[in-house]
Amino acid sequence: MSSMPFVDHANNFLVNAGHLSDHKRLPEMRETVRFMLANAVGVGNAIPAKRIVGHLQDTGHNTASKEDWQIGVLGPLRKNGIFIGSKRAKGMFIIKDQGDAKVVISQIEDRIQEEKDRLLILKQMVVNVGWEIQQ
């Protein structure tokens, strides 16, 4: 097994996009992955999402904003196994090693916990106003 399976998977995506082959944003996805393989492998080389979006815009890709990129490009990539990690205050990166994987796992777990906390608050507020919700 390769010592950098996430990098290998990203490189393979450039050759064969698999389930994303017919996706309307495939050109932006490919350029995102290509750019990140060249500039952002490993948390130590993380780059801001704004830099990625700027690169896409500079190279003529139809990327309106960071949010547009996150929803239309990053989301589908992640759902299809291209794990572009993020670390607050550092930026985006492709997982290079076990340490990077731990960072990404921790970030995802933190986001999940934040959502669970918000869900509990919402449910309690609904109960407090006397509405019935299924538990």
C-alpha positions in Angstrom: 0.0 0.0 0.0 1.2 3.5 -0.8 2.5 5.7 2.0 0.3 8.5 0.6 -3.0 6.9 -0.4 -5.0 10.2 -0.3 -2.5 11.8 -2.7 -2.7 8.7 -5.0 -6.5 8.9 -4.9 -6.4 12.6 -5.9 -3.9 11.8 -8.7 -6.2 9.0 -9.9 -9.1 11.4 -9.9 -7.3 13.5 -12.5 -7.1 10.5 -14.8 -10.6 9.1 -14.1 -13.2 11.2 -12.4 -15.4 8.1 -11.8 -18.9 9.1 -10.5 -18.1 12.8 -11.1 -17.3 12.3 -14.8 -20.6 13.9 -15.9 -20.7 16.6 -13.2 -21.2 20.1 -14.6 -18.4 21.4 -12.3 -15.9 18.8 -13.3 -13.4 21.3 -14.8 -13.3 23.3 -11.6 -13.0 20.0 -9.6 -10.1 18.8 -11.7 -8.3 22.2 -11.5 -8.8 22.3 -7.7 -7.3 18.9 -7.3 -4.4 19.6 -9.7 -3.7 23.0 -8.0 -3.8 21.4 -4.5 -1.5 18.5 -5.5 1.0 21.1 -6.7 0.6 23.5 -3.7 -1.2 22.0 -0.8 -0.2 18.4 0.1 -0.1 18.1 3.9 -1.3 20.4 6.7 2.1 22.1 6.7 1.4 23.3 3.1 -2.3 24.3 3.7 -3.5 27.2 1.7 -6.5 29.5 2.2 -9.7 28.6 0.3 -9.6 32.2 -1.1 -6.3 31.4 -2.8 -7.8 28.3 -4.5 -10.9 30.3 -5.6 -8.6 33.1 -6.9 -6.6 30.6 -8.9 -9.8 29.2 -10.4 -11.0 32.6 -11.3 -7.6 33.6 -12.8 -7.6 30.5 -15.0 -11.0 31.2 -16.4 -13.2 28.9 -14.3 -16.7 29.9 -13.5 -16.3 30.2 -9.7 -18.3 33.1 -8.3 -17.1 33.0 -4.6 -15.6 30.9 -1.9 -19.1 29.7 -0.9 -19.9 28.7 -4.5 -16.6 26.7 -4.6 -17.3 25.1 -1.2 -20.8 24.0 -2.2 -20.4 23.2 -5.9 -16.8 21.9 -6.0 -15.5 21.0 -2.6 -18.7 19.3 -1.4 -19.0 16.8 -4.3 -15.2 16.1 -4.2 -15.4 15.2 -0.5 -18.6 13.1 -1.0 -16.7 11.1 -3.6 -13.6 10.4 -1.6 -11.3 13.2 -2.4 -10.5 14.3 1.1 -9.5 17.9 1.0 -8.9 18.6 4.6 -9.1 22.0 6.4 -7.5 23.3 9.5 -8.8 26.5 11.0 -6.4 29.4 10.6 -4.2 27.4 8.2 -6.3 26.5 5.2 -7.1 23.6 2.9 -4.9 20.6 2.1 -4.7 17.1 0.8 -4.0 14.5 3.4 -0.4 13.4 3.2 0.1 11.2 6.3 -1.4 9.9 9.5 -1.0 13.2 11.3 -2.9 15.0 8.6 -5.7 12.4 8.8 -6.0 12.9 12.5 -6.3 16.7 12.0 -9.1 16.2 9.4 -10.9 13.6 11.6 -10.7 16.0 14.6 -12.1 18.9 12.6 -15.0 16.8 11.3 -15.8 15.5 14.8 -15.7 19.0 16.1 -18.2 20.2 13.5 -20.5 17.2 14.2 -20.4 18.0 17.9 -21.3 21.6 17.2 -24.3 20.5 15.1 -25.4 18.1 17.8 -25.2 20.9 20.4 -27.3 23.2 18.2 -29.8 20.4 17.6 -30.2 19.9 21.4 -30.8 23.6 21.9 -33.4 23.7 19.1 -35.2 20.7 20.4 -35.3 22.2 23.9 -36.7 25.4 22.6 -39.4 23.6 20.6 -40.4 21.7 23.7 -40.4 24.9 25.8 -43.0 26.5 23.5 -45.2 23.4 23.8 -44.7 21.9 20.4 -44.5 18.2 20.0 -41.6 16.7 18.1 -40.7 13.2 17.5 -37.6 12.1 19.4 
